[in-house]
Amino acid sequence: MIKTFQRIWELSEKRHKNFICALILSLLRSIVGITQLIAILLAVKIIVGDIDFYSGMIEIAILTGICIIGNFCTSYFEQIHTLKCGFYMIADQRVSIANHLRKLPLGYFDEASSGKICTSLTTTLSNVETAATMVMISVVSGLFSTFSLFLFMLFYDWRIAIVTGVGMICYLIIINYQMKLSRKYAPMLQKTQNHLSATTFSFLQGIKVIKSFSFENGNKEMKDAIVKSCDANIDLTAKSMPSQFIANICIAIFESIILLLSIYRCFTDGTIDYIKLFVLLMYSFMVYASFNQAGSMLSMIGLLDSSLSEIEEIKNEEQMKQEYPNQKAVSNQIVLDHVCFAYGENEVLHDISLTIQPNTLTALIGPSGSGKTTLCELIPRFRDVSKGKITIGGADLRFMKEEELMKKISMVFQQVYLFEDTILNNIRFAKPNATLEEVRKAAKAAYCDDFIMALPDGYNTLIKEGGNTLSGGEKQRISIARAILKDAPIVLLDEATSALDAENEHEILAAIHQLTKNKTVLMIAHRIATVQKADCILVLKNGRIIQKGTHKELENKPGLYKDFLLSRKKAKEWKMHI
């Protein structure tokens, strides 16, 4: 329990002020609650004639007023601070995790399910948001109230206090067992919930494929995940219910013992009077009510632990380290020096050494799986080299600040992703403070201003998730406009025209020309026209550079490049006869 509370405390590091305020107010609420006990005691004294009726009634009215006002004020502000602490704490964590994810290598996202990451950032954090501070504050205030009443009873009647203490120990033993059960089975429940979220996420992403080919199989997988989640919830409840019943029975038994013992001592041996009897009867219910409040919250510790572990698992993923001292690029020359890269134990790039001169176009060709995309991902340091090093302008990427490196590079690839936002903000993503005039200038250079202005809301047109409301060519031109607006000196480009119609292809090629003017360009090339214009052609096969040179130097040499030219020539001559 203490370890869990420590984790919650560390999680709320920026919100300790709200946490402490909520805790103090909760303790004050517990203290204010004692006025009820005093008011009832005065009422009993009035009934037996120990105090004057009118003066006693005035005191009871004052105490009742203090109780009502105090309880309202402390409860209200306690809730405000508890909610602030919970919501802002998780808001801080979401931002922190997002920043952490941004600095993780792409390999992490290849291995981790998108659904699992989304679940951790939404459902899991939401569970912590609503439960963490509430559990900690309720447990602390509940225990404080219980032990305050226990100390009061220890001085008031030590015999009843001993019986109460034994009951508290028995109750704690049962709750401790319940916490162990929760810690044991909560991770299983968390796992099934994550699987359900991931399956739902996958189902929605692949809905077109599912509808086209196998709706029943896709639907069955999600149904199975739902059933497993239900079974896990029922299983955890079934295993924890017996201990909950036993805990409640334990409280009922010791409340009855205190009740019977108090009556026995009052009417048999006369060791307590009627006033003391009433106090003990009230006490027997109040002390265990407070204790049960704390105990019921303690039963949630296992679920909280499981959620916190899931969050910590993401935050403990090793980021790409920035080495020191910082190095700054003095030019746009890119050098790969004996670079190797492996996915785990599978090495996919072997001893790559090359120099890309500033303001040149380097074309990268090779069969699928040759390592072209991986090579491009190493230059912006989306992944770290396994051996060797990459430098830009003499600066080792590992010693460059991420912000400095990203300012140097623009990227346009075949798989274009647009955010669910306006077209204006999607282009402006490259330069958040850009004016509308700057955005339109970039859009005109990318040949997309005309079709944007033809939309009902122009640049304020809202794009759906992933840009699905636009055609492939329109999305590609918007992504090029974004890169033009950034105006980085180095451009990494996957020429994406092979699957487009002639009009889109012409406009995208013109946009690419605008983007790459006076830039250092590394392009994964698919078209002969583009390759022929390159200052240097790199031919990759099985993760190695097997040919290097200009078009003129390579076109007549036997090898993969000549085969590439012949295959493109045959494809161009191919006709369909009807």
C-alpha positions as CSV (number, residue, x, y, z in Angstrom):
1,M,0.0,0.0,0.0
2,I,2.7,2.5,1.0
3,K,4.7,1.7,-2.2
4,T,1.5,2.4,-4.3
5,F,0.9,5.7,-2.5
6,Q,4.6,6.6,-3.1
7,R,4.1,5.9,-6.8
8,I,1.0,8.1,-6.9
9,W,2.8,10.9,-5.0
10,E,5.7,10.8,-7.6
11,L,3.2,10.7,-10.4
12,S,1.6,14.0,-9.1
13,E,4.9,15.8,-8.7
14,K,3.6,19.0,-10.2
15,R,0.3,18.9,-8.3
16,H,1.5,18.3,-4.8
17,K,-0.1,21.6,-3.7
18,N,-3.5,20.4,-4.7
19,F,-2.9,17.0,-3.2
20,I,-1.8,18.4,0.1
21,C,-4.8,20.8,0.2
22,A,-7.2,17.9,-0.6
23,L,-5.6,15.8,2.2
24,I,-5.8,18.6,4.8
25,L,-9.4,19.3,3.9
26,S,-10.2,15.6,4.2
27,L,-8.7,15.5,7.6
28,L,-10.5,18.7,8.7
29,R,-13.8,17.1,7.5
30,S,-13.0,14.1,9.7
31,I,-12.4,16.4,12.7
32,V,-15.6,18.4,12.0
33,G,-17.5,15.1,12.0
34,I,-16.6,14.7,15.7
35,T,-19.0,17.5,16.4
36,Q,-21.8,15.1,15.6
37,L,-20.6,12.8,18.4
38,I,-20.5,15.7,20.9
39,A,-24.0,17.0,19.8
40,I,-25.5,13.5,20.4
41,L,-23.7,13.2,23.7
42,L,-25.3,16.6,24.8
43,A,-28.7,15.3,23.6
44,V,-28.3,12.3,25.8
45,K,-27.3,14.5,28.8
46,I,-30.5,16.6,28.2
47,I,-32.6,13.5,28.2
48,V,-31.2,12.2,31.5
49,G,-31.3,15.7,33.0
50,D,-27.6,16.2,33.5
51,I,-27.6,19.7,31.8
52,D,-30.1,22.5,31.4
53,F,-32.4,22.0,28.5
54,Y,-32.2,25.5,26.9
55,S,-28.4,25.9,27.2
56,G,-28.0,22.3,26.0
57,M,-30.2,23.0,22.9
58,I,-28.2,26.1,22.1
59,E,-25.0,24.2,22.2
60,I,-26.4,21.4,20.1
61,A,-27.6,24.0,17.5
62,I,-24.2,25.6,17.4
63,L,-22.4,22.2,17.0
64,T,-24.9,21.2,14.3
65,G,-24.3,24.4,12.5
66,I,-20.6,23.9,12.7
67,C,-21.0,20.4,11.5
68,I,-23.2,21.3,8.5
69,I,-21.2,24.3,7.4
70,G,-17.8,22.7,8.1
71,N,-18.7,19.5,6.3
72,F,-20.1,21.3,3.3
73,C,-17.1,23.6,3.0
74,T,-14.4,21.0,3.6
75,S,-16.2,18.4,1.3
76,Y,-16.7,21.0,-1.5
77,F,-13.1,22.3,-1.6
78,E,-11.7,18.8,-1.0
79,Q,-13.5,17.6,-4.1
80,I,-12.3,20.6,-6.1
81,H,-8.6,20.0,-5.1
82,T,-9.0,16.2,-5.6
83,L,-10.4,16.6,-9.1
84,K,-7.8,19.3,-10.0
85,C,-5.0,17.0,-8.8
86,G,-6.3,14.0,-10.6
87,F,-7.1,15.7,-13.9
88,Y,-4.0,17.9,-14.1
89,M,-1.8,15.1,-12.9
90,I,-2.9,12.9,-15.8
91,A,-2.8,15.8,-18.2
92,D,0.8,16.3,-17.2
93,Q,1.5,12.6,-17.7
94,R,-0.1,12.5,-21.1
95,V,2.1,15.4,-22.3
96,S,5.1,13.8,-20.6
97,I,4.4,10.4,-22.3
98,A,3.8,12.0,-25.6
99,N,7.1,13.8,-25.4
100,H,8.7,10.5,-24.3
101,L,7.2,8.6,-27.3
102,R,8.4,11.3,-29.6
103,K,12.0,10.5,-28.6
104,L,11.7,6.7,-28.9
105,P,13.2,4.9,-31.9
106,L,10.7,3.8,-34.6
107,G,11.5,0.2,-33.7
108,Y,9.4,0.6,-30.5
109,F,6.3,1.4,-32.6
110,D,7.0,-1.5,-34.9
111,E,7.0,-3.9,-31.9
112,A,4.2,-2.2,-29.8
113,S,0.6,-2.3,-30.8
114,S,-0.9,1.1,-31.7
115,G,-4.0,-0.1,-29.9
116,K,-2.1,-0.8,-26.7
117,I,-0.4,2.6,-26.8
118,C,-3.7,4.3,-27.4
119,T,-5.3,2.3,-24.5
120,S,-2.5,3.3,-22.2
121,L,-2.8,7.0,-23.1
122,T,-6.6,7.0,-22.8
123,T,-8.4,4.2,-20.8
124,T,-5.5,3.3,-18.4
125,L,-4.7,6.9,-17.6
126,S,-8.4,7.7,-17.2
127,N,-8.6,4.9,-14.6
128,V,-5.7,6.5,-12.7
129,E,-7.2,10.0,-13.2
130,T,-10.4,9.1,-11.4
131,A,-9.1,6.7,-8.8
132,A,-5.6,7.5,-7.7
133,T,-6.0,10.7,-5.7
134,M,-9.5,9.6,-4.5
135,V,-8.1,6.3,-3.2
136,M,-5.1,7.9,-1.5
137,I,-7.1,10.7,0.2
138,S,-10.0,8.5,1.2
139,V,-7.7,5.9,2.7
140,V,-5.6,8.4,4.6
141,S,-8.6,10.3,5.9
142,G,-10.5,7.1,6.7
143,L,-7.5,5.8,8.7
144,F,-7.1,9.1,10.4
145,S,-10.8,9.2,11.5
146,T,-10.6,5.6,12.7
147,F,-7.5,6.0,14.8
148,S,-8.7,9.4,16.2
149,L,-11.9,7.6,17.4
150,F,-9.8,4.7,18.7
151,L,-7.6,7.0,20.7
152,F,-10.7,8.7,22.1
153,M,-12.1,5.4,23.1
154,L,-8.8,4.2,24.6
155,F,-9.1,7.0,27.2
156,Y,-12.9,6.8,27.5
157,D,-13.2,3.1,28.0
158,W,-10.0,1.0,27.4
159,R,-11.9,-2.4,27.6
160,I,-14.1,-1.5,24.6
161,A,-11.1,0.0,22.9
162,I,-9.2,-3.3,23.1
163,V,-12.2,-5.2,21.5
164,T,-12.3,-2.5,18.8
165,G,-8.6,-2.9,18.2
166,V,-8.9,-6.7,17.8
167,G,-11.7,-6.1,15.3
168,M,-9.5,-3.6,13.3
169,I,-6.6,-6.1,13.2
170,C,-8.9,-8.9,11.9
171,Y,-10.4,-6.5,9.3
172,L,-6.9,-5.5,8.1
173,I,-5.9,-9.1,7.7
174,I,-8.9,-9.7,5.5
175,I,-8.3,-6.5,3.5
176,N,-4.6,-7.4,3.1
177,Y,-5.6,-10.8,1.6
178,Q,-8.1,-9.0,-0.7
179,M,-5.3,-6.6,-1.8
180,K,-3.1,-9.6,-2.7
181,L,-5.9,-11.1,-4.8
182,S,-6.4,-7.8,-6.5
183,R,-2.6,-7.5,-7.3
184,K,-2.6,-11.0,-8.6
185,Y,-5.6,-10.9,-10.9
186,A,-5.7,-7.2,-11.9
187,P,-2.9,-7.5,-14.5
188,M,-4.9,-10.2,-16.2
189,L,-7.9,-7.9,-16.4
190,Q,-5.7,-5.1,-17.6
191,K,-4.3,-7.4,-20.3
192,T,-7.7,-8.4,-21.6
193,Q,-8.9,-4.7,-21.6
194,N,-5.8,-3.7,-23.6
195,H,-6.4,-6.6,-26.0
196,L,-10.0,-5.5,-26.4
197,S,-8.9,-1.9,-27.2
198,A,-6.2,-3.0,-29.6
199,T,-8.7,-5.3,-31.4
200,T,-11.3,-2.6,-31.6
201,F,-8.7,-0.2,-33.0
202,S,-7.5,-2.8,-35.5
203,F,-11.1,-3.6,-36.5
204,L,-11.9,0.1,-37.2
205,Q,-8.6,0.7,-39.1
206,G,-9.2,-2.4,-41.3
207,I,-12.9,-2.0,-41.8
208,K,-12.6,-1.7,-45.5
209,V,-10.6,-5.0,-45.8
210,I,-12.9,-6.7,-43.3
211,K,-16.0,-5.7,-45.3
212,S,-14.4,-6.7,-48.6
213,F,-13.0,-10.1,-47.6
214,S,-13.9,-11.6,-44.2
215,F,-16.4,-9.7,-42.2
216,E,-17.2,-12.7,-40.0
217,N,-13.6,-13.4,-39.1
218,G,-12.8,-9.8,-38.3
219,N,-16.0,-9.5,-36.3
220,K,-15.3,-12.8,-34.5
221,E,-11.9,-11.6,-33.2
222,M,-13.5,-8.5,-31.6
223,K,-16.3,-10.6,-30.2
224,D,-13.8,-13.0,-28.6
225,A,-11.9,-10.0,-27.1
226,I,-15.2,-8.7,-25.6
227,V,-16.0,-12.1,-24.2
228,K,-12.5,-12.4,-22.7
229,S,-12.8,-8.9,-21.1
230,C,-16.2,-9.8,-19.6
231,D,-14.8,-13.1,-18.3
232,A,-11.8,-11.4,-16.7
233,N,-14.0,-8.8,-15.0
234,I,-16.3,-11.6,-13.7
235,D,-13.4,-13.7,-12.6
236,L,-11.8,-10.8,-10.6
237,T,-15.2,-10.0,-9.0
238,A,-15.9,-13.6,-8.2
239,K,-12.5,-14.0,-6.5
240,S,-12.7,-10.8,-4.5
241,M,-16.4,-11.1,-3.4
242,P,-15.8,-13.7,-0.7
243,S,-13.2,-11.6,1.1
244,Q,-15.5,-8.6,0.8
245,F,-18.3,-10.5,2.4
246,I,-16.0,-11.8,5.1
247,A,-14.7,-8.2,5.8
248,N,-18.3,-7.0,6.1
249,I,-19.2,-9.9,8.4
250,C,-16.1,-9.1,10.5
251,I,-17.3,-5.5,11.0
252,A,-20.9,-6.7,11.8
253,I,-19.5,-9.2,14.4
254,F,-17.4,-6.7,16.2
255,E,-20.0,-4.0,16.1
256,S,-22.4,-6.6,17.8
257,I,-19.7,-7.6,20.3
258,I,-19.2,-3.9,21.3
259,L,-23.0,-3.4,21.5
260,L,-23.6,-6.5,23.6
261,L,-20.6,-5.9,25.9
262,S,-21.7,-2.3,26.5
263,I,-25.3,-3.3,27.4
264,Y,-24.0,-6.1,29.6
265,R,-21.7,-3.8,31.5
266,C,-24.5,-1.2,31.9
267,F,-27.3,-3.5,33.1
268,T,-25.3,-6.3,34.8
269,D,-22.2,-5.0,36.7
270,G,-23.1,-1.3,36.4
271,T,-19.6,-0.2,35.4
272,I,-21.0,2.2,32.8
273,D,-23.9,4.6,33.0
274,Y,-26.6,5.3,30.4
275,I,-24.7,8.3,28.9
276,K,-21.6,6.2,28.4
277,L,-23.7,3.4,27.0
278,F,-25.1,5.7,24.3
279,V,-21.6,7.0,23.5
280,L,-20.3,3.4,23.1
281,L,-23.3,2.5,20.9
282,M,-22.6,5.4,18.5
283,Y,-18.9,4.8,18.6
284,S,-19.3,1.1,17.6
285,F,-20.9,2.2,14.3
286,M,-18.8,5.3,13.6
287,V,-15.3,3.7,14.1
288,Y,-16.0,0.8,11.7
289,A,-17.8,3.1,9.2
290,S,-14.6,5.1,8.9
291,F,-12.5,2.0,8.8
292,N,-14.7,0.4,6.1
293,Q,-14.3,3.6,4.0
294,A,-10.6,3.1,4.0
295,G,-10.8,-0.7,3.5
296,S,-13.1,-0.5,0.5
297,M,-10.7,1.9,-1.2
298,L,-7.7,-0.3,-0.4
299,S,-9.3,-3.1,-2.4
300,M,-8.7,-1.0,-5.5
301,I,-4.9,-0.9,-5.0
302,G,-4.3,-3.9,-7.2
303,L,-6.1,-2.3,-10.2
304,L,-4.2,0.9,-9.5
305,D,-0.9,-0.9,-9.3
306,S,-1.5,-2.6,-12.6
307,S,-2.4,0.7,-14.3
308,L,0.6,2.5,-12.8
309,S,2.9,-0.4,-14.0
310,E,1.6,-0.1,-17.5
311,I,2.3,3.7,-17.5
312,E,5.8,3.2,-16.0
313,E,6.5,0.5,-18.6
314,I,6.1,3.1,-21.4
315,K,8.0,5.8,-19.5
316,N,10.9,3.4,-18.9
317,E,11.3,2.6,-22.6
318,E,14.8,3.7,-23.5
319,Q,14.9,6.9,-25.5
320,M,17.4,7.7,-28.2
321,K,20.2,9.3,-26.1
322,Q,21.7,12.6,-27.0
323,E,25.4,12.5,-26.5
324,Y,27.5,15.4,-25.3
325,P,29.1,17.8,-26.0
326,N,26.6,19.2,-28.5
327,Q,27.8,19.4,-32.1
328,K,26.4,21.8,-34.8
329,A,26.3,21.2,-38.5
330,V,28.4,23.7,-40.5
331,S,27.1,22.6,-43.9
332,N,24.5,20.3,-45.5
333,Q,26.9,17.5,-46.4
334,I,25.7,14.1,-45.4
335,V,28.2,11.4,-44.7
336,L,27.5,7.7,-43.8
337,D,30.7,6.2,-42.4
338,H,30.7,2.3,-42.4
339,V,27.1,2.3,-41.3
340,C,25.4,-1.0,-40.2
341,F,21.8,-1.4,-39.0
342,A,20.0,-4.4,-37.5
343,Y,16.4,-5.1,-36.4
344,G,17.3,-7.2,-33.4
345,E,19.8,-9.8,-34.6
346,N,18.8,-9.4,-38.3
347,E,21.3,-6.9,-39.9
348,V,19.6,-5.2,-42.9
349,L,22.3,-2.6,-43.8
350,H,25.9,-3.7,-44.1
351,D,28.9,-1.4,-44.1
352,I,27.3,1.5,-46.0
353,S,29.8,4.4,-46.7
354,L,28.8,7.3,-48.9
355,T,28.9,11.1,-49.1
356,I,26.0,13.2,-50.3
357,Q,27.2,16.7,-51.3
358,P,25.2,19.8,-50.6
359,N,22.7,21.0,-53.3
360,T,22.8,17.7,-55.1
361,L,20.2,15.1,-56.0
362,T,21.0,11.5,-55.0
363,A,18.7,8.8,-56.3
364,L,18.3,5.6,-54.4
365,I,17.0,2.5,-56.2
366,G,16.8,-1.2,-55.5
367,P,14.4,-4.1,-55.2
368,S,11.9,-4.2,-52.4
369,G,13.5,-5.1,-49.1
370,S,16.9,-3.9,-50.1
371,G,17.1,-1.3,-47.3
372,K,16.1,1.9,-49.1
373,T,13.5,3.1,-46.6
374,T,15.6,2.1,-43.6
375,L,18.6,4.1,-44.9
376,C,16.4,7.1,-45.3
377,E,15.1,6.7,-41.7
378,L,18.6,6.7,-40.3
379,I,19.4,10.2,-41.6
380,P,16.7,12.0,-39.5
381,R,17.7,9.6,-36.7
382,F,14.3,7.9,-36.6
383,R,16.5,4.9,-35.8
384,D,20.1,4.6,-34.5
385,V,22.9,3.0,-36.4
386,S,24.1,-0.3,-35.0
387,K,27.7,0.4,-36.1
388,G,29.4,3.3,-37.8
389,K,28.2,6.9,-37.7
390,I,26.2,9.4,-39.8
391,T,27.2,13.1,-39.9
392,I,25.6,16.2,-41.3
393,G,27.9,19.1,-41.8
394,G,30.6,17.3,-39.7
395,A,28.2,16.8,-36.7
396,D,27.5,13.3,-35.6
397,L,23.7,12.9,-35.4
398,R,24.0,11.4,-31.9
399,F,25.6,14.6,-30.7
400,M,23.1,17.0,-32.4
401,K,20.1,18.4,-30.5
402,E,16.9,16.9,-31.9
403,E,15.5,20.3,-32.6
404,E,18.6,21.3,-34.6
405,L,18.5,18.1,-36.6
406,M,14.8,18.4,-37.4
407,K,15.3,22.0,-38.6
408,K,17.7,20.6,-41.2
409,I,15.4,18.0,-42.7
410,S,12.1,17.8,-44.6
411,M,10.5,14.5,-45.5
412,V,7.8,13.5,-48.0
413,F,7.0,9.8,-48.3
414,Q,4.4,7.7,-50.1
415,Q,2.4,7.1,-47.0
416,V,1.0,10.6,-46.4
417,Y,-0.6,11.3,-43.0
418,L,-2.8,14.3,-42.5
419,F,-4.2,15.3,-39.1
420,E,-7.8,15.7,-38.3
421,D,-7.7,19.4,-38.5
422,T,-8.0,22.2,-41.1
423,I,-5.9,22.2,-44.2
424,L,-4.4,25.5,-43.0
425,N,-3.2,23.9,-39.8
426,N,-2.0,20.7,-41.6
427,I,0.3,22.8,-43.8
428,R,1.2,25.2,-41.0
429,F,2.3,22.2,-38.9
430,A,5.7,22.7,-40.5
431,K,5.9,26.3,-39.3
432,P,3.3,27.0,-36.5
433,N,3.8,30.8,-36.7
434,A,3.4,31.0,-40.5
435,T,0.9,33.6,-41.8
436,L,-1.9,32.7,-44.2
437,E,0.1,34.4,-47.0
438,E,3.1,32.2,-46.3
439,V,0.9,29.1,-46.3
440,R,-0.7,30.0,-49.6
441,K,2.6,30.7,-51.2
442,A,3.8,27.2,-50.2
443,A,0.5,25.7,-51.4
444,K,0.8,27.5,-54.8
445,A,4.4,26.2,-55.2
446,A,3.0,22.7,-54.4
447,Y,0.2,23.2,-57.0
448,C,-2.6,22.7,-54.4
449,D,-3.9,26.2,-53.9
450,D,-6.5,26.0,-56.6
451,F,-8.2,22.8,-55.4
452,I,-8.0,24.1,-51.8
453,M,-9.7,27.4,-52.7
454,A,-12.4,25.5,-54.6
455,L,-13.4,23.7,-51.3
456,P,-16.4,25.2,-49.5
457,D,-14.3,26.5,-46.6
458,G,-11.0,26.9,-48.4
459,Y,-8.0,26.6,-46.1
460,N,-10.4,26.2,-43.1
461,T,-11.8,23.0,-44.6
462,L,-11.7,20.3,-41.9
463,I,-9.9,17.1,-43.0
464,K,-11.0,13.9,-41.6
465,E,-8.6,11.5,-39.8
466,G,-5.7,10.5,-42.0
467,G,-6.9,12.8,-44.8
468,N,-9.4,10.3,-46.0
469,T,-11.7,12.9,-47.4
470,L,-9.1,13.9,-50.0
471,S,-7.7,12.0,-53.0
472,G,-4.2,10.5,-52.9
473,G,-2.8,13.2,-55.2
474,E,-4.4,16.0,-53.1
475,K,-2.9,14.6,-49.9
476,Q,0.5,14.2,-51.5
477,R,0.5,17.9,-52.7
478,I,-0.5,19.1,-49.2
479,S,2.4,17.1,-47.7
480,I,4.7,18.7,-50.3
481,A,3.3,22.2,-49.4
482,R,4.1,21.4,-45.8
483,A,7.7,20.5,-46.7
484,I,8.0,23.6,-48.8
485,L,6.8,25.8,-46.0
486,K,9.4,24.3,-43.6
487,D,12.1,25.2,-46.2
488,A,14.7,22.8,-44.7
489,P,18.0,22.5,-46.6
490,I,17.9,18.7,-46.7
491,V,14.9,16.8,-48.3
492,L,14.3,13.1,-48.0
493,L,11.8,12.0,-50.6
494,D,10.0,8.9,-51.7
495,E,8.8,9.7,-55.2
496,A,5.2,8.8,-55.1
497,T,3.8,9.1,-58.6
498,S,3.6,5.6,-59.8
499,A,0.0,5.0,-58.6
500,L,-1.4,8.4,-59.7
501,D,-3.2,9.5,-62.8
502,A,-1.4,11.6,-65.4
503,E,-2.8,14.9,-64.2
504,N,-1.8,14.3,-60.6
505,E,1.5,12.9,-61.6
506,H,2.4,16.0,-63.7
507,E,1.4,18.4,-60.9
508,I,3.2,16.4,-58.2
509,L,6.4,16.3,-60.2
510,A,6.2,20.1,-60.7
511,A,5.6,20.4,-56.9
512,I,8.6,18.2,-56.2
513,H,10.7,20.3,-58.5
514,Q,9.7,23.4,-56.4
515,L,10.5,21.6,-53.2
516,T,13.9,20.4,-54.2
517,K,15.3,23.6,-55.7
518,N,18.7,24.4,-54.2
519,K,18.4,21.6,-51.7
520,T,20.4,18.5,-50.7
521,V,18.0,15.7,-51.8
522,L,18.0,12.0,-51.2
523,M,15.2,10.4,-53.2
524,I,14.0,6.8,-53.3
525,A,13.4,6.9,-57.1
526,H,11.0,4.8,-59.2
527,R,11.0,6.8,-62.5
528,I,13.7,6.8,-65.2
529,A,13.2,10.5,-65.8
530,T,14.0,11.3,-62.1
531,V,17.0,8.9,-62.0
532,Q,18.5,10.4,-65.1
533,K,18.6,13.8,-63.5
534,A,20.3,12.7,-60.4
535,D,23.9,13.8,-59.6
536,C,24.5,10.4,-58.0
537,I,22.7,7.1,-58.3
538,L,23.0,4.5,-55.5
539,V,21.9,1.0,-56.2
540,L,21.1,-1.1,-53.1
541,K,20.6,-4.9,-52.9
542,N,20.4,-6.9,-49.7
543,G,21.5,-4.0,-47.6
544,R,24.6,-3.2,-49.6
545,I,25.5,-0.5,-52.2
546,I,26.4,-2.6,-55.2
547,Q,26.6,0.2,-57.8
548,K,27.3,4.0,-57.6
549,G,27.6,6.7,-60.2
550,T,25.7,8.9,-62.7
551,H,23.2,7.7,-65.3
552,K,25.8,7.9,-68.0
553,E,28.3,5.9,-66.0
554,L,25.9,3.1,-65.1
555,E,23.5,2.8,-68.0
556,N,25.7,0.5,-70.1
557,K,27.3,-1.4,-67.2
558,P,26.0,-4.9,-66.6
559,G,24.2,-5.0,-63.3
560,L,21.0,-4.1,-61.4
561,Y,20.9,-0.5,-62.7
562,K,20.9,-1.6,-66.4
563,D,18.2,-4.2,-65.5
564,F,16.2,-1.4,-63.8
565,L,16.3,0.7,-67.0
566,L,15.3,-2.3,-69.2
567,S,12.4,-3.2,-67.0
568,R,11.1,0.4,-67.0
569,K,11.5,0.5,-70.8
570,K,9.5,-2.7,-71.2
571,A,6.8,-1.4,-68.9
572,K,6.5,1.8,-70.9
573,E,6.1,-0.1,-74.2
574,W,3.5,-2.5,-72.8
575,K,0.0,-2.1,-74.4
576,M,-3.3,-3.8,-73.9
577,H,-4.8,-5.2,-77.1
578,I,-8.6,-5.5,-77.1
